[in-house]
Amino acid sequence: MKNKIFALLFTLVGLCAFAQSSVRENFLRELNAKSAHVQTIESNFVQVKHNSMLAQDVRSAGLFRFKHPAHLALVYDDPKGDCVVMGAEDFMIQAGGTRKVVKIASNPLYQQLQHVFAACFSGDVTALSSEGVFRCEERGGQYTVRINPDSKRARRYIAEIVLVFSRVDMLLDELRIVEVSGNYTSYYFKNRKTNVRLDDAVFACKR
């Protein structure tokens, strides 16, 4: 009887692993196919920051822009004047009138984020699947991808990156960055437009 139970458990584990592999392969194939011709994206976004020390989540909103292969900008309407810009080499954060520019190559956290952002927006499946422990599930017309960072230094700050893709166009519905503390920041993308003309000045990280 004990041997039969073990055999059943091994069978179930094998079936789960096969199903996960199949979902992952389908996701990567669809992402690659539908993102191949996307050069730019422009959409509205809502940012939700959850901190267990605060009674309520903090919500912000604005305009998101992406340009292939790895340029992105989050320009906030609320709070007005704040922005986050990622260029080819620099990462700029402007908040409350203070500007900070960081070299991406010298910061494992921003490097990890750049790789993930570039992969999920441009469909670079090789980069996306190599960023750490990668799990994928499909439900309700969406793919949910969970990545645990591979870099030891990045793991000091990020416990998990969650990406939710719409199966209709394989564009991001939600991006969630979960900190080691359990706090997280989620970005929800709406009213997306692809291949619109974007000025390079939008992605300039001014020092």
RAZITA-V900081 format. One record per run of one state. SS is the DSSP state (helix for helix, strand for strand, loop for the rest). FROM is the first residue (numbers start at 1). TO is the last residue. If there is no record, write none. Layout:
ss = {SS	SS}
from = {FROM	FROM}
to = {TO	TO}
//
This chain:
ss = {loop	helix	loop	strand	loop	strand	loop	strand	loop	strand	loop	strand	loop	strand	helix	loop	helix	loop	helix	loop	strand	loop	strand	loop	helix	loop	strand	loop	strand	loop	strand	loop	helix	loop}
from = {1	2	36	40	51	58	68	71	79	83	87	90	96	98	104	107	108	123	125	130	132	140	142	150	152	156	158	167	172	180	184	195	200	204}
to = {1	35	39	50	57	67	70	78	82	86	89	95	97	103	106	107	122	124	129	131	139	141	149	151	155	157	166	171	179	183	194	199	203	207}
//
